[in-house]
Amino acid sequence: MTATASPTGLTGRTLFPGDAGFEEEKATFNLCVEHTPYVIVRAQNRLDVQAAVRYAAGAGRAVAVQATGHGIGAEADGAVLISTKAMREVQIRPEARVARFEAGARWAEVVAAAAEHGLAPLVGSTPFVSAVGYHCGGGLPIFGRKYGFAADHVRAFDLVTADGALRHVDPGTEPDLFWAVRGGKSNFGVVVSMEVELFPITTVYGGKLVFPGGMSDRVFPAWRDWTATLPEAMATAAMWIRFPDIPQLPEEIRGQYIFHVTIGYDGDAAEGARLVEPLRALSPIVDTVQELPYTRNGEIYDDPVDPGFYVEASGLLDSMDDETVKRVLEAVGPGAENPPFAVNIRLLGGALARTPELPSAVSHRGGSHLMMVLNLAPDATLVPPLTEHARAVLATMGPALTGGVLPNWLGTAMTAPEEVAQAYSPADWDRLRAVKRAVDPGNMFRINHNIPPAGV
Ligand SMILES: Cc1cc2nc3c(=O)[nH]c(=O)nc-3n(C[C@H](O)[C@H](O)[C@H](O)COP(=O)(O)OP(=O)(O)OC[C@H]3O[C@@H](n4cnc5c(N)ncnc54)[C@H](O)[C@@H]3O)c2cc1C
């Protein structure tokens, strides 16, 4: 095959290295990861996805799929990269409380369409990821403590498998695939569209309480005590950030060390305010917590919107006892000796820990908290040592670590099979590998957090 041979019969475009738009199309959110695909297929519809998969099969190339580039595992070197960015259709069936969206639709678009009917999907902390990519990694919603994992509320999806076939997958037609894709990421094919359940949420009470980082040795233990009193409708996380003193950052945050508590309450604003009162009494320097239309859910976590160079390490904790609080403060609190750039600790529990009606490949449901350690790594030579540093900081949590992680938190550093396996129980890992063998024995879909086919 020559370097310009293209899949035939496409509505969308193919982009080869050097073509206008090639760099933009393959761009990732984490700038430490750079794809160097053989070709990009900018799919317009499911037929384009099928054509791209068949073309890759004919050329003996791996397939990678990317919507927004927010969750890349492996670099798509020499692969056929299917970009779903142009597949953005969203349909709402209000009477059935169902949203159907294509692979490239971002959360913000699904949320806006559902809001027109007084309904809401189970969005995560950022509205800028694709709703399909999020669900394939299990989907930890802001309000997961009340509703459970988003993957548990998927009704059906259409999947293009390694043979180029389009399969309609629901619990009745393809029970193994229905289970595996919801948590097993892109290992089984390309999801071209998905249907999920909607909920009658219109407004929430949320935002951030910001404290000087130096106060975190007092506020973090108070936050831990406070979380023991909360209803499942209250979502919360604790976060430390040490902004470096560099000219690239806006003056107001440059060199600042802050600690903030994220608040999201799915209920009446007055009751939300009553629940938050003990934290407000600790005198935050910034308080953005207010009643918000659900369409402004992105303001709850206020995640970064611009791509950056970063490395991460994440893990689940099974308790936040006094010893763990002490370890967290030693790692990132005011007296920390070699702290990371940021640490985020999300409260889990509630419905996240319960067995759903339609089990999915989200194995680790019992964690009490999810901890993520982040370092900025603007220079490629710093990626290995700063990744090691993030891992070392996480490891200081010692016995509180369950050894598990959620699929959407595998990050760019955790792509070796033994690391990917940490996202699943041994029994689920074996089942995932068996499903993989049945639908993708040649491991065409290996540019991801790869689940090797059983027997390989
Ligand atoms: C700032 C930030 C905040 C986040 N917050 C949350 C959160 O609160 N809860 C949560 O659960 N996750 C969260 N995530 C993780 C995010 O949901 C995952 O990284 C998700 O995979 C991103 O999907 P994407 O398609 O936008 O990204 P992409 O990088 O385009 O895709 C990431 C991966 O998703 C899979 N994928 C994407 N499209 C398809 C498809 N059509 N078919 C099959 N597989 C596909 C593939 O494995 C692909 O490698 C967050 C990520 C970031 C960067």
The ligand as an SDF file (V2000), in Angstrom:
LIG
                    3D

 53 58  0  0  0  0  0  0  0  0999 V2000
  -10.1740   17.2910   33.0060 C   0  0  0  0  0  0  0  0  0  0  0  0
  -10.7570   15.9060   32.9700 C   0  0  0  0  0  0  0  0  0  0  0  0
  -11.7980   15.5770   33.8190 C   0  0  0  0  0  0  0  0  0  0  0  0
  -12.3480   14.2920   33.8160 C   0  0  0  0  0  0  0  0  0  0  0  0
  -13.3790   13.9970   34.6690 N   0  0  0  0  0  0  0  0  0  0  0  0
  -13.9310   12.7540   34.6470 C   0  0  0  0  0  0  0  0  0  0  0  0
  -15.0190   12.4050   35.4990 C   0  0  0  0  0  0  0  0  0  0  0  0
  -15.4750   13.2050   36.3170 O   0  0  0  0  0  0  0  0  0  0  0  0
  -15.5210   11.1520   35.4250 N   0  0  0  0  0  0  0  0  0  0  0  0
  -15.0200   10.2160   34.5490 C   0  0  0  0  0  0  0  0  0  0  0  0
  -15.5160    9.0870   34.5170 O   0  0  0  0  0  0  0  0  0  0  0  0
  -14.0060   10.5260   33.7320 N   0  0  0  0  0  0  0  0  0  0  0  0
  -13.4470   11.7550   33.7570 C   0  0  0  0  0  0  0  0  0  0  0  0
  -12.4030   12.0550   32.9330 N   0  0  0  0  0  0  0  0  0  0  0  0
  -11.8790   10.9870   32.0680 C   0  0  0  0  0  0  0  0  0  0  0  0
  -12.6120   10.9480   30.7310 C   0  0  0  0  0  0  0  0  0  0  0  0
  -13.9810   10.6710   30.9080 O   0  0  0  0  0  0  0  0  0  0  0  0
  -11.9870    9.8380   29.9040 C   0  0  0  0  0  0  0  0  0  0  0  0
  -10.6360   10.1490   29.6760 O   0  0  0  0  0  0  0  0  0  0  0  0
  -12.7160    9.6100   28.5880 C   0  0  0  0  0  0  0  0  0  0  0  0
  -12.2000    8.4310   27.9960 O   0  0  0  0  0  0  0  0  0  0  0  0
  -12.5420   10.7560   27.6460 C   0  0  0  0  0  0  0  0  0  0  0  0
  -13.2250   10.4570   26.4640 O   0  0  0  0  0  0  0  0  0  0  0  0
  -12.9640   11.2830   25.1170 P   0  0  0  0  0  0  0  0  0  0  0  0
  -13.5870   10.4910   24.0390 O   0  0  0  0  0  0  0  0  0  0  0  0
  -13.3670   12.6820   25.3260 O   0  0  0  0  0  0  0  0  0  0  0  0
  -11.3850   11.2510   25.0160 O   0  0  0  0  0  0  0  0  0  0  0  0
  -10.4890   10.5860   23.8880 P   0  0  0  0  0  0  0  0  0  0  0  0
   -9.1080   10.8620   24.3460 O   0  0  0  0  0  0  0  0  0  0  0  0
  -10.8730   11.0450   22.5470 O   0  0  0  0  0  0  0  0  0  0  0  0
  -10.7770    9.0470   24.0370 O   0  0  0  0  0  0  0  0  0  0  0  0
  -10.2930    8.3950   25.1850 C   0  0  0  0  0  0  0  0  0  0  0  0
  -10.5200    6.9150   25.1090 C   0  0  0  0  0  0  0  0  0  0  0  0
  -11.9180    6.6760   25.1800 O   0  0  0  0  0  0  0  0  0  0  0  0
  -12.2370    5.5500   24.3920 C   0  0  0  0  0  0  0  0  0  0  0  0
  -13.1470    5.9800   23.3220 N   0  0  0  0  0  0  0  0  0  0  0  0
  -13.3730    7.2410   22.8640 C   0  0  0  0  0  0  0  0  0  0  0  0
  -14.2920    7.2090   21.8930 N   0  0  0  0  0  0  0  0  0  0  0  0
  -14.6410    5.9250   21.7340 C   0  0  0  0  0  0  0  0  0  0  0  0
  -15.5310    5.2480   20.8560 C   0  0  0  0  0  0  0  0  0  0  0  0
  -16.2830    5.9150   19.9660 N   0  0  0  0  0  0  0  0  0  0  0  0
  -15.6320    3.9090   20.9430 N   0  0  0  0  0  0  0  0  0  0  0  0
  -14.9100    3.1980   21.8430 C   0  0  0  0  0  0  0  0  0  0  0  0
  -14.0460    3.7900   22.6950 N   0  0  0  0  0  0  0  0  0  0  0  0
  -13.9080    5.1360   22.6310 C   0  0  0  0  0  0  0  0  0  0  0  0
  -10.9390    5.0490   23.8120 C   0  0  0  0  0  0  0  0  0  0  0  0
  -10.3870    4.0920   24.6980 O   0  0  0  0  0  0  0  0  0  0  0  0
  -10.0740    6.2630   23.8190 C   0  0  0  0  0  0  0  0  0  0  0  0
   -8.7060    5.9410   23.8590 O   0  0  0  0  0  0  0  0  0  0  0  0
  -11.8460   13.3250   32.9290 C   0  0  0  0  0  0  0  0  0  0  0  0
  -10.7800   13.6470   32.0620 C   0  0  0  0  0  0  0  0  0  0  0  0
  -10.2420   14.9200   32.0760 C   0  0  0  0  0  0  0  0  0  0  0  0
   -9.1120   15.2440   31.1530 C   0  0  0  0  0  0  0  0  0  0  0  0
  1  2  1  0
  2  3  1  0
  2 52  2  0
  3  4  2  0
  4  5  1  0
  4 50  1  0
  5  6  2  0
  6  7  1  0
  6 13  1  0
  7  8  2  0
  7  9  1  0
  9 10  1  0
 10 11  2  0
 10 12  1  0
 12 13  2  0
 13 14  1  0
 14 15  1  0
 14 50  1  0
 15 16  1  0
 16 17  1  0
 16 18  1  0
 18 19  1  0
 18 20  1  0
 20 21  1  0
 20 22  1  0
 22 23  1  0
 23 24  1  0
 24 25  2  0
 24 26  1  0
 24 27  1  0
 27 28  1  0
 28 29  2  0
 28 30  1  0
 28 31  1  0
 31 32  1  0
 32 33  1  0
 33 34  1  0
 33 48  1  0
 34 35  1  0
 35 36  1  0
 35 46  1  0
 36 37  1  0
 36 45  1  0
 37 38  2  0
 38 39  1  0
 39 40  1  0
 39 45  2  0
 40 41  1  0
 40 42  2  0
 42 43  1  0
 43 44  2  0
 44 45  1  0
 46 47  1  0
 46 48  1  0
 48 49  1  0
 50 51  2  0
 51 52  1  0
 52 53  1  0
M  END
$$$$
